[in-house]
Amino acid sequence: MDIDYQVAVIGAGIVGASIAARLTSLGLTVALLEQGSVASLGASAWSGGLVRLYDADPLLMQLTAHSLQVMRSPVFATTYTQALRCTGVLYRAGVDQQADLQAAIDRHASAEYPMQWLQGHGLYARRDDRLDLFEPNACVGDVRQATARLCGVLRSQGLVLEHCQVQAIDWQADGSASIHLGQARLRCRVVVLASGAWTRRLLPALALESRSIPLARVLTERSWSLPVIDAPSASYAIPLSRHIVQSGCGLRDRAAWPQDLAPPDARHYHDALKRVTQLAGGGQAQVLDILPGFDSYSADGRPLLGFVDDQRGLYVACGLSGLGFKFAPGIADIAGRQVNRYLTTGDPGMASPWTALCARRALHRIQPADLQQGNGHEQ
């Protein structure tokens, strides 16, 4: 039996769900395929979901600014943003970053999204070796809730198949694809690979790495009013409640595949306790547990986005480096425009300024077998 859709999106994490919902809002027929349950695997299963603007990479800050604009569009205003809680965020930088932070304020601060220096504030103990940048409209989000809401759009207007293993993809001479799903085939003109760290199972030519992001939940004596990021020590704390925060551990593992990453151990507990205690300025703290988070990384730390082959409708959206939640609406808008243009005109190109994110920069030489089959282990 054959099923016909214009686009198949593989991977129902926050990025895949956002792209699928955006494509649906453009009037395209979309099927979203997920090996497990929606947002049950990869970064979307563990992330703390912090949405803030500042980034040391100007292009990624521009991408986040684009996401903040796209969040106001109907498809995200009724789904993604409903899972956000405005808390503000304090970004603590070294004094050598003053010029970069001032440039960010000059370029991106607005009435809708203010960014400001803080001096003599009572939020956290002031330090002479730190500059404090405050983003009052920054948000903490529930990644799984946002993904579920986006998938709700798909269920009413398209197709969501959970617990669905992609067994193989056959590419046709006209660039369309047939995806084998057990006893059925899904025929489509474009395949979007948004399966995070598992993307290389369907595209082995892609230079992509899995990295662990151990996420500690820590009970502290002090109370937390908003997230705080300390750039010089690469530490952060996102409040889950008044006295419990989520913090990333500094010890990271690298591997070709997520299943090869080492699990958290006693070193991670010690590291998380030290980081959160320093952020809190002292006091008692206890690590409750550590979640084995992970994500996909590109060589330059920027997302991989775009069509990878002129002859096939194969689109990639991965390499989000643990920041997919804040990028997702912007990436979905870029992908939506590009896929819609490809289906309309056959043009696979990406518009400036996003050409620097083009996924082709991370491709080795593509062999025919690289685009023929998958092995059923995609997200």
VOPAGU-2260 file (C-alpha; in pm, 1 decimal, decimal comma):
REM VOPAGU-2260
SITE   aa  ch    i         X         Y         Z
SITE  MET   A    0       0,0       0,0       0,0
SITE  ASP   A    1     128,4     348,1     -87,8
SITE  ILE   A    2      80,3     670,1     109,9
SITE  ASP   A    3     136,6    1000,8     -71,4
SITE  TYR   A    4     257,2    1323,2      93,7
SITE  GLN   A    5     459,1    1611,9     -44,4
SITE  VAL   A    6     707,0    1610,3     244,8
SITE  ALA   A    7     821,9    1348,8     496,1
SITE  VAL   A    8     999,5    1477,2     808,2
SITE  ILE   A    9    1201,7    1214,0     995,4
SITE  GLY   A   10    1246,0    1293,5    1364,8
SITE  ALA   A   11     975,0    1432,5    1594,8
SITE  GLY   A   12    1191,6    1635,2    1829,8
SITE  ILE   A   13    1140,0    2009,7    1865,1
SITE  VAL   A   14    1318,3    2088,1    1534,6
SITE  GLY   A   15    1141,4    1822,6    1327,9
SITE  ALA   A   16     802,2    1910,2    1476,6
SITE  SER   A   17     861,3    2282,2    1415,9
SITE  ILE   A   18     958,9    2225,9    1052,3
SITE  ALA   A   19     662,4    1996,4     993,0
SITE  ALA   A   20     416,5    2243,7    1148,1
SITE  ARG   A   21     562,0    2531,2     946,4
SITE  LEU   A   22     538,3    2335,4     621,1
SITE  THR   A   23     177,2    2246,9     703,5
SITE  SER   A   24      97,9    2614,9     762,1
SITE  LEU   A   25     223,1    2681,7     407,5
SITE  GLY   A   26     -40,3    2446,2     271,2
SITE  LEU   A   27     188,3    2147,0     208,7
SITE  THR   A   28      91,6    1790,4     293,5
SITE  VAL   A   29     334,9    1659,4     556,8
SITE  ALA   A   30     403,0    1328,2     730,8
SITE  LEU   A   31     611,6    1332,7    1050,6
SITE  LEU   A   32     785,7    1003,6    1134,4
SITE  GLU   A   33     929,6     916,3    1475,3
SITE  GLN   A   34    1104,2     597,4    1588,6
SITE  GLY   A   35     989,0     643,0    1949,3
SITE  SER   A   36     730,9     878,7    2098,7
SITE  VAL   A   37     717,7    1250,1    2026,6
SITE  ALA   A   38    1006,7    1428,5    2205,5
SITE  SER   A   39    1104,2    1109,2    2389,0
SITE  LEU   A   40    1459,2    1078,3    2253,7
SITE  GLY   A   41    1765,2    1296,7    2201,1
SITE  ALA   A   42    1800,5    1657,4    2311,9
SITE  SER   A   43    1424,0    1720,8    2315,9
SITE  ALA   A   44    1381,0    1460,9    2590,8
SITE  TRP   A   45    1619,6    1631,0    2836,3
SITE  SER   A   46    1668,5    1997,9    2747,0
SITE  GLY   A   47    1592,2    2279,2    2989,7
SITE  GLY   A   48    1460,2    2492,1    2703,7
SITE  LEU   A   49    1617,2    2833,7    2763,8
SITE  VAL   A   50    1532,2    3098,6    2502,3
SITE  ARG   A   51    1773,8    3393,1    2516,6
SITE  LEU   A   52    1921,1    3614,9    2249,5
SITE  TYR   A   53    2289,8    3673,5    2319,4
SITE  ASP   A   54    2542,5    3440,2    2159,4
SITE  ALA   A   55    2915,9    3482,1    2108,9
SITE  ASP   A   56    2862,9    3381,7    1742,6
SITE  PRO   A   57    2698,1    3679,9    1564,8
SITE  LEU   A   58    2532,4    3455,3    1304,7
SITE  LEU   A   59    2372,1    3238,8    1575,4
SITE  MET   A   60    2252,6    3551,7    1753,5
SITE  GLN   A   61    2097,2    3664,6    1425,6
SITE  LEU   A   62    1931,6    3322,4    1392,9
SITE  THR   A   63    1789,1    3356,1    1744,6
SITE  ALA   A   64    1663,4    3706,6    1667,5
SITE  HIS   A   65    1489,5    3561,7    1362,0
SITE  SER   A   66    1336,3    3290,7    1582,1
SITE  LEU   A   67    1199,5    3552,2    1822,1
SITE  GLN   A   68    1023,3    3719,3    1529,0
SITE  VAL   A   69     887,4    3392,4    1389,3
SITE  MET   A   70     747,5    3297,6    1732,3
SITE  ARG   A   71     481,8    3564,6    1678,5
SITE  SER   A   72     351,6    3393,7    1363,1
SITE  PRO   A   73      21,2    3203,6    1403,0
SITE  VAL   A   74     158,2    2848,9    1392,5
SITE  PHE   A   75     404,9    2917,2    1677,2
SITE  ALA   A   76     199,0    3170,5    1874,3
SITE  THR   A   77     -62,7    2903,0    1941,1
SITE  THR   A   78     180,8    2617,1    2006,7
SITE  TYR   A   79     546,2    2684,9    2085,1
SITE  THR   A   80     501,6    3008,8    2279,6
SITE  GLN   A   81     227,9    2853,2    2494,4
SITE  ALA   A   82     500,0    2634,9    2647,8
SITE  LEU   A   83     718,3    2933,3    2745,7
SITE  ARG   A   84     748,1    3106,3    3083,2
SITE  CYS   A   85     904,7    3453,9    3082,7
SITE  THR   A   86    1169,0    3468,8    3354,9
SITE  GLY   A   87    1444,9    3689,7    3220,0
SITE  VAL   A   88    1806,4    3575,3    3219,6
SITE  LEU   A   89    2128,8    3717,1    3362,0
SITE  TYR   A   90    2435,8    3665,9    3143,1
SITE  ARG   A   91    2764,2    3721,3    3327,4
SITE  ALA   A   92    3057,3    3790,0    3096,3
SITE  GLY   A   93    3424,6    3863,1    3141,4
SITE  VAL   A   94    3527,9    4227,7    3121,6
SITE  ASP   A   95    3703,4    4154,4    2792,6
SITE  GLN   A   96    3361,7    4091,6    2632,2
SITE  GLN   A   97    3233,0    4444,5    2684,4
SITE  ALA   A   98    3268,1    4549,9    2321,1
SITE  ASP   A   99    3092,9    4235,6    2195,3
SITE  LEU   A  100    2804,7    4272,7    2438,7
SITE  GLN   A  101    2762,3    4641,6    2359,8
SITE  ALA   A  102    2753,5    4559,5    1987,7
SITE  ALA   A  103    2481,6    4301,3    2056,3
SITE  ILE   A  104    2277,7    4557,6    2250,2
SITE  ASP   A  105    2319,8    4819,0    1976,4
SITE  ARG   A  106    2212,5    4579,2    1702,2
SITE  HIS   A  107    1943,3    4363,3    1860,6
SITE  ALA   A  108    1790,3    4546,1    2157,6
SITE  SER   A  109    1437,7    4674,8    2093,3
SITE  ALA   A  110    1118,1    4766,1    2273,3
SITE  GLU   A  111     991,6    4412,8    2208,4
SITE  TYR   A  112    1314,0    4251,1    2327,9
SITE  PRO   A  113    1523,4    4478,9    2553,2
SITE  MET   A  114    1883,3    4401,4    2649,5
SITE  GLN   A  115    2054,4    4609,7    2915,9
SITE  TRP   A  116    2354,8    4635,8    3143,7
SITE  LEU   A  117    2292,0    4583,2    3513,5
SITE  GLN   A  118    2492,9    4769,2    3775,1
SITE  GLY   A  119    2447,1    4754,0    4148,4
SITE  HIS   A  120    2157,5    4509,3    4119,0
SITE  GLY   A  121    2040,6    4275,2    4392,1
SITE  LEU   A  122    1979,8    3967,7    4178,2
SITE  TYR   A  123    2314,7    3801,8    4249,9
SITE  ALA   A  124    2629,2    3907,0    4431,3
SITE  ARG   A  125    2814,9    4159,2    4215,4
SITE  ARG   A  126    3168,8    4073,2    4101,0
SITE  ASP   A  127    3431,5    4317,7    3979,4
SITE  ASP   A  128    3557,7    4070,1    3719,2
SITE  ARG   A  129    3214,5    4027,0    3557,0
SITE  LEU   A  130    2985,4    4231,6    3332,8
SITE  ASP   A  131    2613,8    4161,7    3377,7
SITE  LEU   A  132    2384,5    4160,6    3073,9
SITE  PHE   A  133    2013,6    4129,1    3150,3
SITE  GLU   A  134    1751,7    4006,2    2900,8
SITE  PRO   A  135    1417,3    4061,0    3081,7
SITE  ASN   A  136    1210,2    3890,4    2809,8
SITE  ALA   A  137    1413,8    3568,4    2800,1
SITE  CYS   A  138    1207,9    3255,7    2864,7
SITE  VAL   A  139    1229,3    2904,4    3001,3
SITE  GLY   A  140    1028,3    2653,7    2801,9
SITE  ASP   A  141     891,0    2303,2    2834,6
SITE  VAL   A  142    1043,0    2137,0    2527,9
SITE  ARG   A  143     820,8    1830,5    2537,8
SITE  GLN   A  144     505,7    2038,8    2576,7
SITE  ALA   A  145     603,3    2264,1    2285,4
SITE  THR   A  146     676,9    1960,9    2068,1
SITE  ALA   A  147     346,9    1798,0    2161,2
SITE  ARG   A  148     154,4    2115,5    2076,6
SITE  LEU   A  149     324,6    2140,4    1737,0
SITE  CYS   A  150     248,2    1774,6    1667,9
SITE  GLY   A  151    -114,8    1848,0    1753,2
SITE  VAL   A  152    -121,8    2076,3    1448,1
SITE  LEU   A  153      19,9    1794,1    1239,3
SITE  ARG   A  154    -235,1    1542,5    1367,2
SITE  SER   A  155    -523,3    1768,0    1264,6
SITE  GLN   A  156    -384,7    1863,2     924,2
SITE  GLY   A  157    -126,7    1599,6     830,7
SITE  LEU   A  158      13,0    1271,7     960,2
SITE  VAL   A  159     217,8    1181,7    1270,0
SITE  LEU   A  160     348,7     824,7    1290,6
SITE  GLU   A  161     513,5     738,0    1623,3
SITE  HIS   A  162     702,5     412,3    1684,0
SITE  CYS   A  163     772,2     407,1    1313,4
SITE  GLN   A  164    1106,1     276,3    1188,9
SITE  VAL   A  165    1229,4     391,1     849,6
SITE  GLN   A  166    1358,1      71,4     693,9
SITE  ALA   A  167    1488,9     217,7     366,9
SITE  ILE   A  168    1459,1     513,2     131,0
SITE  ASP   A  169    1453,5     452,3    -244,9
SITE  TRP   A  170    1531,3     758,8    -456,8
SITE  GLN   A  171    1361,3     786,1    -794,2
SITE  ALA   A  172    1501,1     932,7   -1114,1
SITE  ASP   A  173    1288,8    1247,6   -1073,6
SITE  GLY   A  174    1439,1    1316,6    -728,5
SITE  SER   A  175    1136,1    1197,8    -530,8
SITE  ALA   A  176    1153,8     924,7    -265,4
SITE  SER   A  177     977,1     610,5    -149,3
SITE  ILE   A  178    1017,6     542,7     222,4
SITE  HIS   A  179     964,9     183,3     331,7
SITE  LEU   A  180     753,9     156,2     647,4
SITE  GLY   A  181     691,1    -210,7     715,0
SITE  GLN   A  182     422,3    -326,6     471,9
SITE  ALA   A  183     358,3      24,6     336,9
SITE  ARG   A  184     549,2     283,5     135,5
SITE  LEU   A  185     533,3     658,4     184,3
SITE  ARG   A  186     593,3     844,2    -138,9
SITE  CYS   A  187     706,2    1206,4    -119,5
SITE  ARG   A  188     892,7    1474,1    -312,7
SITE  VAL   A  189    1107,2    1593,0     -20,2
SITE  VAL   A  190    1258,1    1409,4     278,6
SITE  VAL   A  191    1366,8    1624,4     573,8
SITE  LEU   A  192    1619,9    1458,6     805,5
SITE  ALA   A  193    1569,8    1617,3    1148,3
SITE  SER   A  194    1675,5    1317,1    1353,0
SITE  GLY   A  195    1958,7    1485,1    1542,4
SITE  ALA   A  196    2248,4    1262,5    1638,3
SITE  TRP   A  197    2100,8     974,8    1433,1
SITE  THR   A  198    2091,6    1169,1    1104,4
SITE  ARG   A  199    2408,1     999,8     974,9
SITE  ARG   A  200    2233,6     662,4     969,7
SITE  LEU   A  201    2044,7     783,5     664,0
SITE  LEU   A  202    2323,6    1009,6     538,5
SITE  PRO   A  203    2662,2     853,7     624,5
SITE  ALA   A  204    2846,5    1120,8     424,1
SITE  LEU   A  205    2753,1    1384,1     681,0
SITE  ALA   A  206    3030,9    1493,2     919,7
SITE  LEU   A  207    2836,8    1493,6    1244,9
SITE  GLU   A  208    2936,1    1407,9    1600,8
SITE  SER   A  209    2740,6    1308,1    1910,6
SITE  ARG   A  210    2831,5    1481,7    2235,2
SITE  SER   A  211    2697,9    1421,5    2582,0
SITE  ILE   A  212    2532,7    1705,8    2773,6
SITE  PRO   A  213    2493,1    1566,0    3128,3
SITE  LEU   A  214    2216,3    1767,1    3295,5
SITE  ALA   A  215    2223,5    1781,8    3674,6
SITE  ARG   A  216    1924,1    1866,2    3892,0
SITE  VAL   A  217    2050,3    2033,0    4206,9
SITE  LEU   A  218    1871,6    2123,4    4531,3
SITE  THR   A  219    2016,1    2441,0    4682,7
SITE  GLU   A  220    1981,3    2632,0    5006,1
SITE  ARG   A  221    1940,5    2962,9    4828,3
SITE  SER   A  222    1640,3    3049,5    4613,6
SITE  TRP   A  223    1662,5    3133,2    4241,3
SITE  SER   A  224    1460,4    3407,6    4076,2
SITE  LEU   A  225    1581,0    3362,5    3718,6
SITE  PRO   A  226    1834,5    3168,8    3507,7
SITE  VAL   A  227    2196,6    3277,7    3531,8
SITE  ILE   A  228    2479,6    3204,7    3287,0
SITE  ASP   A  229    2841,7    3262,9    3381,8
SITE  ALA   A  230    3039,6    3267,9    3057,8
SITE  PRO   A  231    3397,5    3265,1    3196,6
SITE  SER   A  232    3335,1    2943,2    3391,0
SITE  ALA   A  233    3097,9    2797,3    3126,7
SITE  SER   A  234    2838,5    2738,1    3399,5
SITE  TYR   A  235    2466,0    2800,2    3416,2
SITE  ALA   A  236    2161,9    2734,9    3631,1
SITE  ILE   A  237    1801,4    2719,6    3511,0
SITE  PRO   A  238    1545,2    2724,3    3795,6
SITE  LEU   A  239    1302,6    2431,4    3791,9
SITE  SER   A  240    1150,0    2548,5    4119,0
SITE  ARG   A  241    1244,5    2800,2    4386,7
SITE  HIS   A  242    1527,9    2583,8    4521,7
SITE  ILE   A  243    1597,5    2330,7    4241,7
SITE  VAL   A  244    1798,4    2419,3    3932,6
SITE  GLN   A  245    1914,8    2235,6    3622,6
SITE  SER   A  246    2280,1    2278,6    3532,5
SITE  GLY   A  247    2505,7    2131,0    3268,4
SITE  CYS   A  248    2819,9    1943,7    3366,3
SITE  GLY   A  249    3151,8    2052,4    3220,2
SITE  LEU   A  250    3267,1    1696,5    3153,5
SITE  ARG   A  251    3152,8    1600,8    2803,4
SITE  ASP   A  252    3200,2    1282,5    2603,3
SITE  ARG   A  253    3224,0    1250,0    2223,4
SITE  ALA   A  254    3131,9     956,4    2003,5
SITE  ALA   A  255    3005,7     870,6    1657,9
SITE  TRP   A  256    2667,1     756,0    1793,8
SITE  PRO   A  257    2460,2     842,7    2104,2
SITE  GLN   A  258    2467,8     485,3    2233,3
SITE  ASP   A  259    2848,6     500,8    2247,9
SITE  LEU   A  260    2855,0     797,6    2488,4
SITE  ALA   A  261    2971,0     720,0    2840,8
SITE  PRO   A  262    2700,1     753,4    3108,9
SITE  PRO   A  263    2733,0    1011,1    3389,7
SITE  ASP   A  264    2940,7     902,0    3690,1
SITE  ALA   A  265    3066,2    1038,0    4023,6
SITE  ARG   A  266    3285,7    1296,2    3848,5
SITE  HIS   A  267    2979,1    1461,2    3700,0
SITE  TYR   A  268    2809,4    1483,9    4040,7
SITE  HIS   A  269    3116,3    1655,6    4184,4
SITE  ASP   A  270    3146,9    1890,7    3886,9
SITE  ALA   A  271    2778,2    1992,3    3896,6
SITE  LEU   A  272    2789,3    2053,9    4271,8
SITE  LYS   A  273    3097,4    2275,5    4235,1
SITE  ARG   A  274    2947,6    2479,4    3950,4
SITE  VAL   A  275    2611,3    2542,1    4111,4
SITE  THR   A  276    2768,6    2626,9    4449,6
SITE  GLN   A  277    2989,4    2884,8    4280,0
SITE  LEU   A  278    2692,1    3033,4    4092,8
SITE  ALA   A  279    2493,3    3048,7    4416,2
SITE  GLY   A  280    2775,5    3224,2    4598,9
SITE  GLY   A  281    2805,2    2948,6    4858,7
SITE  GLY   A  282    2552,2    2769,9    5077,3
SITE  GLN   A  283    2446,4    2407,1    5096,8
SITE  ALA   A  284    2360,9    2214,4    4780,0
SITE  GLN   A  285    2283,8    1854,1    4685,7
SITE  VAL   A  286    2281,7    1691,7    4341,6
SITE  LEU   A  287    1955,4    1499,8    4308,0
SITE  ASP   A  288    2037,9    1321,4    3982,7
SITE  ILE   A  289    2202,5    1363,5    3643,3
SITE  LEU   A  290    2017,4    1306,7    3316,4
SITE  PRO   A  291    2220,6    1163,6    3025,7
SITE  GLY   A  292    2147,6    1437,0    2773,1
SITE  PHE   A  293    2316,9    1459,3    2434,6
SITE  ASP   A  294    2291,4    1628,5    2095,4
SITE  SER   A  295    2450,0    1640,9    1751,1
SITE  TYR   A  296    2737,3    1878,2    1677,3
SITE  SER   A  297    2890,2    2005,9    1355,9
SITE  ALA   A  298    3260,9    2080,2    1329,5
SITE  ASP   A  299    3208,3    2457,8    1354,8
SITE  GLY   A  300    2926,2    2450,1    1611,4
SITE  ARG   A  301    2670,6    2590,0    1368,6
SITE  PRO   A  302    2353,0    2411,4    1254,8
SITE  LEU   A  303    2356,7    2208,7     934,8
SITE  LEU   A  304    2063,9    2320,6     724,0
SITE  GLY   A  305    1959,6    2280,4     362,6
SITE  PHE   A  306    1940,2    2049,4      63,2
SITE  VAL   A  307    2243,9    1828,2      21,4
SITE  ASP   A  308    2202,3    1704,9    -334,9
SITE  ASP   A  309    2084,2    1884,6    -649,9
SITE  GLN   A  310    1935,3    1565,8    -789,5
SITE  ARG   A  311    1729,2    1461,6    -486,2
SITE  GLY   A  312    1483,7    1628,5    -255,4
SITE  LEU   A  313    1690,3    1549,3      54,5
SITE  TYR   A  314    1695,0    1821,5     319,8
SITE  VAL   A  315    1895,8    1820,2     644,9
SITE  ALA   A  316    1832,2    2004,0     972,6
SITE  CYS   A  317    2066,5    1890,6    1248,9
SITE  GLY   A  318    2383,9    1984,2    1441,3
SITE  LEU   A  319    2196,4    2208,0    1686,7
SITE  SER   A  320    2462,0    2170,0    1960,3
SITE  GLY   A  321    2213,3    2170,1    2247,9
SITE  LEU   A  322    2046,7    2495,5    2137,0
SITE  GLY   A  323    1771,9    2357,0    1914,6
SITE  PHE   A  324    1485,0    2483,9    2127,3
SITE  LYS   A  325    1560,4    2851,9    2075,9
SITE  PHE   A  326    1659,3    2801,3    1710,5
SITE  ALA   A  327    1361,3    2582,1    1616,2
SITE  PRO   A  328    1110,8    2847,9    1499,8
SITE  GLY   A  329    1375,4    3030,1    1293,5
SITE  ILE   A  330    1507,0    2709,9    1140,9
SITE  ALA   A  331    1151,2    2602,0    1061,3
SITE  ASP   A  332    1088,1    2930,1     880,8
SITE  ILE   A  333    1409,9    2903,3     677,8
SITE  ALA   A  334    1340,6    2538,7     594,4
SITE  GLY   A  335     978,9    2614,5     509,6
SITE  ARG   A  336    1072,2    2884,2     261,0
SITE  GLN   A  337    1343,2    2671,7     104,4
SITE  VAL   A  338    1137,5    2352,3      74,5
SITE  ASN   A  339     836,2    2541,3     -60,2
SITE  ARG   A  340    1054,9    2712,0    -322,4
SITE  TYR   A  341    1207,8    2378,5    -420,6
SITE  LEU   A  342     864,6    2220,4    -466,0
SITE  THR   A  343     746,0    2521,2    -668,0
SITE  THR   A  344    1049,0    2604,2    -881,9
SITE  GLY   A  345    1300,9    2322,7    -831,5
SITE  ASP   A  346    1553,5    2568,5    -680,7
SITE  PRO   A  347    1735,7    2408,5    -381,4
SITE  GLY   A  348    1937,8    2719,7    -294,0
SITE  MET   A  349    1934,1    2903,1      39,6
SITE  ALA   A  350    1887,0    3277,0      70,9
SITE  SER   A  351    2144,1    3502,4     239,6
SITE  PRO   A  352    2240,2    3543,7     525,9
SITE  TRP   A  353    2176,7    3178,7     602,0
SITE  THR   A  354    2404,7    3035,4     333,7
SITE  ALA   A  355    2675,0    2993,7     602,0
SITE  LEU   A  356    2451,9    2726,8     759,4
SITE  CYS   A  357    2430,3    2519,6     440,3
SITE  ALA   A  358    2459,5    2150,0     522,9
SITE  ARG   A  359    2677,2    2080,9     219,7
SITE  ARG   A  360    2976,5    2226,3     401,7
SITE  ALA   A  361    2974,4    1915,1     624,9
SITE  LEU   A  362    2950,3    1655,0     350,0
SITE  HIS   A  363    3222,8    1415,5     251,0
SITE  ARG   A  364    3214,7    1287,8    -103,8
SITE  ILE   A  365    2866,0    1139,7    -153,2
SITE  GLN   A  366    2852,3     786,7    -281,9
SITE  PRO   A  367    2531,3     644,0    -435,3
SITE  ALA   A  368    2488,0     409,6    -138,5
SITE  ASP   A  369    2490,2     706,4     101,4
SITE  LEU   A  370    2150,4     814,7     -26,9
SITE  GLN   A  371    1992,7     476,1     -83,1
SITE  GLN   A  372    1908,2     316,6     247,1
SITE  GLY   A  373    1857,4     358,4     618,1
SITE  ASN   A  374    1885,1      86,5     878,6
SITE  GLY   A  375    1577,9     147,1    1090,1
SITE  HIS   A  376    1744,5     322,8    1385,5
SITE  GLU   A  377    1655,1     684,1    1315,6
SITE  GLN   A  378    1499,0     905,7    1578,2
